Amino acid sequence: MAEDIHFEGVSVRKRHPWGVWGLTLITLGIYGLVWWFRINRELRDYSAAVGRPLDNNPHLAWLAIFPGIFLFFVPPFFTTVYTARRIRAVQDMIAGRQIQEVDSWISGILMAVYVFILGAFGWFIGPYMQGALNAMWDEARERSSATPPTTASSPY
């Protein structure tokens, strides 16, 4: 089950890391695309709310995955690396340190394994990044005056 956390005008969602993988598998990749857009939007909105905008565009991050996957793997690799860097940047904004390590090159390698070897079964980038996002949002909630979490009715 997902948990919404509300900060100063920003709503982020903690999702079960393996739920991201499972829903991506069940929906034949559709949920993975939705999840990718949403985490990039959450990163953009949170960074803007704390006064240090990352200036990323969630739509372009999504387009790099699909239809970018058909352009010889280059766009998905780079959007994965840059999204991992955005997660690290927001972690630095929250705590001044890495809360849970998200290596941008490991993320890129996981994307390569996904694309070239395992197909949908190899989409382990979801649990890897979502686990780091969950730790990051927990830390942010502890450091801010966040409103109490609410349980979401949808798995997004």
FIKOLZA-1660 file (N, C-alpha, C; in steps of 0.1 Angstrom, whole numbers, plus 5000, padded with zeros to 4 digits):
% residues 156
   i   px   py   pz ch aa at
   1 5008 4988 5000  A  M  N
   1 5000 5000 5000  A  M CA
   1 5009 5012 5000  A  M  C
   2 5005 5022 4993  A  A  N
   2 5012 5035 4992  A  A CA
   2 5009 5044 5003  A  A  C
   3 5018 5053 5007  A  E  N
   3 5016 5063 5017  A  E CA
   3 5019 5076 5012  A  E  C
   4 5010 5086 5013  A  D  N
   4 5012 5099 5009  A  D CA
   4 5018 5107 5020  A  D  C
   5 5028 5115 5017  A  I  N
   5 5034 5124 5027  A  I CA
   5 5033 5138 5021  A  I  C
   6 5028 5148 5029  A  H  N
   6 5026 5161 5025  A  H CA
   6 5036 5171 5032  A  H  C
   7 5044 5178 5023  A  F  N
   7 5053 5188 5028  A  F CA
   7 5047 5201 5025  A  F  C
   8 5055 5212 5025  A  E  N
   8 5050 5225 5022  A  E CA
   8 5045 5226 5008  A  E  C
   9 5033 5223 5006  A  G  N
   9 5027 5224 4993  A  G CA
   9 5030 5213 4983  A  G  C
  10 5037 5203 4988  A  V  N
  10 5042 5192 4979  A  V CA
  10 5037 5178 4985  A  V  C
  11 5032 5170 4976  A  S  N
  11 5028 5157 4980  A  S CA
  11 5037 5147 4974  A  S  C
  12 5043 5138 4982  A  V  N
  12 5051 5127 4976  A  V CA
  12 5045 5114 4981  A  V  C
  13 5049 5103 4975  A  R  N
  13 5043 5090 4978  A  R CA
  13 5054 5080 4981  A  R  C
  14 5053 5073 4992  A  K  N
  14 5061 5062 4995  A  K CA
  14 5054 5050 4990  A  K  C
  15 5062 5042 4982  A  R  N
  15 5056 5030 4976  A  R CA
  15 5064 5018 4980  A  R  C
  16 5058 5006 4980  A  H  N
  16 5066 4994 4984  A  H CA
  16 5075 4992 4972  A  H  C
  17 5088 4991 4975  A  P  N
  17 5098 4989 4964  A  P CA
  17 5095 4977 4955  A  P  C
  18 5092 4966 4960  A  W  N
  18 5089 4954 4952  A  W CA
  18 5075 4955 4946  A  W  C
  19 5066 4963 4951  A  G  N
  19 5054 4966 4945  A  G CA
  19 5055 4973 4931  A  G  C
  20 5065 4982 4931  A  V  N
  20 5069 4988 4918  A  V CA
  20 5073 4978 4908  A  V  C
  21 5081 4969 4912  A  W  N
  21 5085 4958 4902  A  W CA
  21 5074 4949 4898  A  W  C
  22 5066 4945 4908  A  G  N
  22 5055 4936 4905  A  G CA
  22 5044 4942 4896  A  G  C
  23 5040 4955 4899  A  L  N
  23 5031 4962 4891  A  L CA
  23 5036 4964 4877  A  L  C
  24 5049 4967 4876  A  T  N
  24 5055 4969 4862  A  T CA
  24 5054 4956 4855  A  T  C
  25 5057 4945 4861  A  L  N
  25 5056 4932 4855  A  L CA
  25 5042 4928 4851  A  L  C
  26 5032 4930 4860  A  I  N
  26 5018 4927 4857  A  I CA
  26 5012 4935 4846  A  I  C
  27 5016 4948 4845  A  T  N
  27 5010 4957 4835  A  T CA
  27 5019 4958 4823  A  T  C
  28 5028 4949 4821  A  L  N
  28 5037 4948 4810  A  L CA
  28 5044 4961 4807  A  L  C
  29 5048 4967 4818  A  G  N
  29 5057 4979 4817  A  G CA
  29 5050 4992 4818  A  G  C
  30 5036 4992 4817  A  I  N
  30 5029 5005 4818  A  I CA
  30 5031 5012 4831  A  I  C
  31 5030 5004 4842  A  Y  N
  31 5032 5010 4855  A  Y CA
  31 5046 5016 4857  A  Y  C
  32 5056 5009 4852  A  G  N
  32 5069 5014 4852  A  G CA
  32 5071 5028 4846  A  G  C
  33 5064 5030 4835  A  L  N
  33 5064 5043 4828  A  L CA
  33 5057 5054 4837  A  L  C
  34 5046 5051 4843  A  V  N
  34 5039 5060 4852  A  V CA
  34 5047 5063 4864  A  V  C
  35 5053 5053 4870  A  W  N
  35 5061 5055 4881  A  W CA
  35 5073 5064 4878  A  W  C
  36 5079 5062 4867  A  W  N
  36 5091 5070 4863  A  W CA
  36 5087 5084 4862  A  W  C
  37 5076 5087 4856  A  F  N
  37 5071 5101 4855  A  F CA
  37 5069 5107 4868  A  F  C
  38 5062 5099 4877  A  R  N
  38 5058 5104 4890  A  R CA
  38 5070 5107 4899  A  R  C
  39 5080 5098 4899  A  I  N
  39 5091 5101 4908  A  I CA
  39 5099 5113 4903  A  I  C
  40 5100 5115 4890  A  N  N
  40 5107 5126 4885  A  N CA
  40 5099 5139 4889  A  N  C
  41 5086 5138 4888  A  R  N
  41 5078 5150 4892  A  R CA
  41 5079 5153 4907  A  R  C
  42 5079 5142 4915  A  E  N
  42 5081 5144 4930  A  E CA
  42 5094 5151 4933  A  E  C
  43 5105 5146 4926  A  L  N
  43 5118 5152 4928  A  L CA
  43 5118 5167 4924  A  L  C
  44 5112 5170 4913  A  R  N
  44 5112 5184 4908  A  R CA
  44 5104 5192 4918  A  R  C
  45 5092 5188 4922  A  D  N
  45 5083 5196 4930  A  D CA
  45 5089 5198 4944  A  D  C
  46 5095 5188 4950  A  Y  N
  46 5101 5189 4963  A  Y CA
  46 5113 5199 4963  A  Y  C
  47 5122 5197 4953  A  S  N
  47 5134 5206 4952  A  S CA
  47 5129 5220 4950  A  S  C
  48 5119 5223 4942  A  A  N
  48 5114 5236 4940  A  A CA
  48 5108 5242 4953  A  A  C
  49 5101 5233 4961  A  A  N
  49 5095 5238 4973  A  A CA
  49 5105 5242 4984  A  A  C
  50 5117 5235 4984  A  V  N
  50 5127 5239 4994  A  V CA
  50 5136 5250 4989  A  V  C
  51 5133 5255 4977  A  G  N
  51 5140 5267 4972  A  G CA
  51 5153 5264 4964  A  G  C
  52 5155 5251 4960  A  R  N
  52 5166 5247 4952  A  R CA
  52 5162 5238 4941  A  R  C
  53 5155 5244 4931  A  P  N
  53 5149 5236 4920  A  P CA
  53 5159 5229 4912  A  P  C
  54 5156 5217 4908  A  L  N
  54 5165 5209 4900  A  L CA
  54 5163 5212 4885  A  L  C
  55 5152 5218 4881  A  D  N
  55 5149 5221 4867  A  D CA
  55 5148 5209 4858  A  D  C
  56 5144 5198 4864  A  N  N
  56 5142 5187 4855  A  N CA
  56 5128 5187 4850  A  N  C
  57 5126 5180 4838  A  N  N
  57 5113 5179 4832  A  N CA
  57 5108 5165 4832  A  N  C
  58 5098 5162 4841  A  P  N
  58 5093 5148 4841  A  P CA
  58 5089 5142 4828  A  P  C
  59 5083 5151 4819  A  H  N
  59 5079 5146 4806  A  H CA
  59 5090 5141 4798  A  H  C
  60 5101 5149 4798  A  L  N
  60 5113 5145 4790  A  L CA
  60 5119 5132 4796  A  L  C
  61 5119 5130 4809  A  A  N
  61 5124 5118 4815  A  A CA
  61 5116 5106 4811  A  A  C
  62 5103 5108 4810  A  W  N
  62 5094 5098 4805  A  W CA
  62 5096 5094 4791  A  W  C
  63 5098 5105 4783  A  L  N
  63 5100 5103 4768  A  L CA
  63 5113 5096 4766  A  L  C
  64 5123 5098 4775  A  A  N
  64 5136 5091 4773  A  A CA
  64 5134 5076 4775  A  A  C
  65 5125 5072 4783  A  I  N
  65 5122 5057 4785  A  I CA
  65 5114 5052 4773  A  I  C
  66 5103 5058 4770  A  F  N
  66 5095 5054 4759  A  F CA
  66 5090 5066 4752  A  F  C
  67 5094 5068 4740  A  P  N
  67 5099 5059 4730  A  P CA
  67 5114 5058 4729  A  P  C
  68 5121 5064 4738  A  G  N
  68 5136 5065 4738  A  G CA
  68 5142 5051 4737  A  G  C
  69 5136 5041 4742  A  I  N
  69 5141 5027 4743  A  I CA
  69 5144 5022 4728  A  I  C
  70 5137 5028 4719  A  F  N
  70 5139 5024 4705  A  F CA
  70 5151 5031 4698  A  F  C
  71 5157 5040 4705  A  L  N
  71 5169 5047 4699  A  L CA
  71 5182 5042 4705  A  L  C
  72 5184 5029 4703  A  F  N
  72 5196 5022 4707  A  F CA
  72 5200 5024 4721  A  F  C
  73 5191 5024 4730  A  F  N
  73 5193 5024 4745  A  F CA
  73 5199 5036 4751  A  F  C
  74 5203 5046 4743  A  V  N
  74 5210 5058 4748  A  V CA
  74 5201 5066 4757  A  V  C
  75 5189 5070 4753  A  P  N
  75 5181 5079 4762  A  P CA
  75 5177 5072 4775  A  P  C
  76 5173 5059 4776  A  P  N
  76 5170 5053 4789  A  P CA
  76 5182 5053 4798  A  P  C
  77 5193 5050 4793  A  F  N
  77 5205 5050 4801  A  F CA
  77 5208 5063 4808  A  F  C
  78 5207 5074 4800  A  F  N
  78 5210 5087 4805  A  F CA
  78 5199 5092 4815  A  F  C
  79 5186 5089 4812  A  T  N
  79 5176 5094 4821  A  T CA
  79 5177 5086 4834  A  T  C
  80 5182 5074 4834  A  T  N
  80 5184 5066 4846  A  T CA
  80 5195 5072 4854  A  T  C
  81 5206 5075 4848  A  V  N
  81 5218 5081 4855  A  V CA
  81 5214 5094 4861  A  V  C
  82 5207 5103 4853  A  Y  N
  82 5203 5116 4858  A  Y CA
  82 5193 5116 4869  A  Y  C
  83 5183 5106 4868  A  T  N
  83 5174 5105 4879  A  T CA
  83 5180 5101 4892  A  T  C
  84 5190 5092 4891  A  A  N
  84 5198 5088 4903  A  A CA
  84 5205 5100 4909  A  A  C
  85 5210 5108 4900  A  R  N
  85 5217 5120 4905  A  R CA
  85 5208 5130 4911  A  R  C
  86 5196 5131 4906  A  R  N
  86 5185 5139 4912  A  R CA
  86 5182 5134 4926  A  R  C
  87 5181 5121 4927  A  I  N
  87 5178 5116 4941  A  I CA
  87 5189 5119 4950  A  I  C
  88 5201 5118 4946  A  R  N
  88 5212 5122 4955  A  R CA
  88 5212 5136 4958  A  R  C
  89 5209 5145 4948  A  A  N
  89 5208 5159 4951  A  A CA
  89 5197 5163 4961  A  A  C
  90 5186 5156 4960  A  V  N
  90 5175 5159 4970  A  V CA
  90 5179 5153 4984  A  V  C
  91 5186 5142 4984  A  Q  N
  91 5191 5137 4997  A  Q CA
  91 5200 5147 5003  A  Q  C
  92 5209 5153 4995  A  D  N
  92 5217 5164 5001  A  D CA
  92 5210 5176 5006  A  D  C
  93 5199 5179 4999  A  M  N
  93 5190 5190 5004  A  M CA
  93 5184 5187 5017  A  M  C
  94 5180 5175 5019  A  I  N
  94 5173 5171 5031  A  I CA
  94 5182 5169 5043  A  I  C
  95 5193 5162 5041  A  A  N
  95 5202 5158 5052  A  A CA
  95 5216 5163 5051  A  A  C
  96 5220 5168 5040  A  G  N
  96 5234 5172 5038  A  G CA
  96 5243 5160 5036  A  G  C
  97 5237 5149 5033  A  R  N
  97 5245 5137 5031  A  R CA
  97 5236 5127 5024  A  R  C
  98 5242 5116 5020  A  Q  N
  98 5235 5105 5013  A  Q CA
  98 5227 5097 5024  A  Q  C
  99 5214 5096 5023  A  I  N
  99 5206 5089 5032  A  I CA
  99 5207 5074 5029  A  I  C
 100 5205 5071 5017  A  Q  N
 100 5207 5057 5012  A  Q CA
 100 5213 5058 4999  A  Q  C
 101 5225 5052 4997  A  E  N
 101 5233 5053 4985  A  E CA
 101 5225 5049 4973  A  E  C
 102 5225 5058 4963  A  V  N
 102 5219 5055 4950  A  V CA
 102 5230 5059 4940  A  V  C
 103 5237 5049 4935  A  D  N
 103 5248 5051 4926  A  D CA
 103 5242 5053 4911  A  D  C
 104 5246 5063 4905  A  S  N
 104 5240 5066 4892  A  S CA
 104 5245 5056 4881  A  S  C
 105 5257 5051 4883  A  W  N
 105 5263 5041 4873  A  W CA
 105 5257 5027 4876  A  W  C
 106 5254 5024 4889  A  I  N
 106 5248 5011 4892  A  I CA
 106 5233 5012 4886  A  I  C
 107 5227 5023 4887  A  S  N
 107 5214 5025 4881  A  S CA
 107 5214 5022 4866  A  S  C
 108 5224 5028 4859  A  G  N
 108 5226 5026 4845  A  G CA
 108 5228 5012 4841  A  G  C
 109 5236 5005 4849  A  I  N
 109 5239 4991 4847  A  I CA
 109 5226 4982 4848  A  I  C
 110 5219 4986 4859  A  L  N
 110 5206 4979 4861  A  L CA
 110 5197 4981 4849  A  L  C
 111 5197 4993 4843  A  M  N
 111 5188 4996 4831  A  M CA
 111 5194 4988 4819  A  M  C
 112 5207 4987 4818  A  A  N
 112 5212 4979 4807  A  A CA
 112 5208 4964 4808  A  A  C
 113 5209 4959 4820  A  V  N
 113 5205 4945 4822  A  V CA
 113 5190 4943 4819  A  V  C
 114 5182 4953 4823  A  Y  N
 114 5168 4952 4819  A  Y CA
 114 5166 4952 4804  A  Y  C
 115 5172 4961 4797  A  V  N
 115 5169 4963 4783  A  V CA
 115 5175 4951 4775  A  V  C
 116 5187 4947 4778  A  F  N
 116 5194 4937 4769  A  F CA
 116 5192 4923 4773  A  F  C
 117 5190 4920 4785  A  I  N
 117 5191 4906 4789  A  I CA
 117 5178 4901 4794  A  I  C
 118 5172 4907 4804  A  L  N
 118 5161 4901 4811  A  L CA
 118 5147 4906 4808  A  L  C
 119 5146 4916 4800  A  G  N
 119 5133 4922 4797  A  G CA
 119 5126 4927 4809  A  G  C
 120 5113 4925 4810  A  A  N
 120 5105 4930 4822  A  A CA
 120 5109 4924 4835  A  A  C
 121 5114 4912 4835  A  F  N
 121 5118 4905 4847  A  F CA
 121 5131 4912 4853  A  F  C
 122 5138 4919 4845  A  G  N
 122 5150 4926 4850  A  G CA
 122 5148 4940 4854  A  G  C
 123 5136 4945 4855  A  W  N
 123 5134 4959 4858  A  W CA
 123 5136 4961 4873  A  W  C
 124 5148 4959 4878  A  F  N
 124 5152 4960 4892  A  F CA
 124 5155 4974 4895  A  F  C
 125 5156 4983 4886  A  I  N
 125 5158 4997 4889  A  I CA
 125 5147 5003 4898  A  I  C
 126 5135 4998 4896  A  G  N
 126 5124 5003 4904  A  G CA
 126 5126 5001 4919  A  G  C
 127 5128 4988 4923  A  P  N
 127 5130 4986 4938  A  P CA
 127 5142 4993 4943  A  P  C
 128 5153 4994 4935  A  Y  N
 128 5165 5000 4939  A  Y CA
 128 5163 5015 4942  A  Y  C
 129 5157 5022 4932  A  M  N
 129 5154 5036 4934  A  M CA
 129 5143 5039 4944  A  M  C
 130 5132 5031 4944  A  Q  N
 130 5121 5034 4953  A  Q CA
 130 5126 5032 4967  A  Q  C
 131 5134 5022 4970  A  G  N
 131 5139 5020 4984  A  G CA
 131 5147 5033 4988  A  G  C
 132 5155 5039 4980  A  A  N
 132 5162 5051 4983  A  A CA
 132 5152 5063 4985  A  A  C
 133 5142 5064 4976  A  L  N
 133 5132 5074 4978  A  L CA
 133 5125 5073 4991  A  L  C
 134 5121 5061 4995  A  N  N
 134 5114 5059 5007  A  N CA
 134 5122 5063 5019  A  N  C
 135 5135 5060 5019  A  A  N
 135 5144 5064 5030  A  A CA
 135 5145 5079 5030  A  A  C
 136 5146 5085 5019  A  M  N
 136 5147 5099 5017  A  M CA
 136 5135 5107 5023  A  M  C
 137 5123 5102 5019  A  W  N
 137 5111 5108 5023  A  W CA
 137 5109 5106 5038  A  W  C
 138 5113 5095 5044  A  D  N
 138 5112 5093 5058  A  D CA
 138 5121 5103 5066  A  D  C
 139 5133 5105 5060  A  E  N
 139 5142 5115 5066  A  E CA
 139 5136 5129 5065  A  E  C
 140 5131 5132 5054  A  A  N
 140 5125 5146 5052  A  A CA
 140 5113 5148 5061  A  A  C
 141 5105 5138 5063  A  R  N
 141 5094 5139 5073  A  R CA
 141 5099 5141 5087  A  R  C
 142 5109 5134 5091  A  E  N
 142 5115 5136 5104  A  E CA
 142 5120 5150 5106  A  E  C
 143 5126 5156 5096  A  R  N
 143 5132 5169 5096  A  R CA
 143 5123 5181 5094  A  R  C
 144 5110 5178 5090  A  S  N
 144 5101 5189 5087  A  S CA
 144 5089 5188 5096  A  S  C
 145 5080 5197 5094  A  S  N
 145 5067 5196 5101  A  S CA
 145 5057 5191 5092  A  S  C
 146 5060 5179 5087  A  A  N
 146 5050 5172 5077  A  A CA
 146 5038 5169 5084  A  A  C
 147 5027 5169 5077  A  T  N
 147 5014 5165 5082  A  T CA
 147 5014 5149 5083  A  T  C
 148 5006 5144 5092  A  P  N
 148 5006 5129 5093  A  P CA
 148 5003 5122 5080  A  P  C
 149 5009 5111 5078  A  P  N
 149 5007 5104 5065  A  P CA
 149 4993 5099 5064  A  P  C
 150 4989 5098 5052  A  T  N
 150 4976 5092 5049  A  T CA
 150 4978 5080 5040  A  T  C
 151 4970 5070 5042  A  T  N
 151 4971 5058 5033  A  T CA
 151 4963 5061 5020  A  T  C
 152 4970 5059 5009  A  A  N
 152 4964 5061 4996  A  A CA
 152 4955 5049 4993  A  A  C
 153 4945 5052 4985  A  S  N
 153 4936 5041 4981  A  S CA
 153 4941 5034 4968  A  S  C
 154 4950 5041 4961  A  S  N
 154 4955 5035 4948  A  S CA
 154 4969 5031 4950  A  S  C
 155 4975 5021 4942  A  P  N
 155 4988 5017 4944  A  P CA
 155 4999 5026 4938  A  P  C
 156 4995 5037 4932  A  Y  N
 156 5005 5045 4925  A  Y CA
 156 5013 5053 4935  A  Y  C
% end
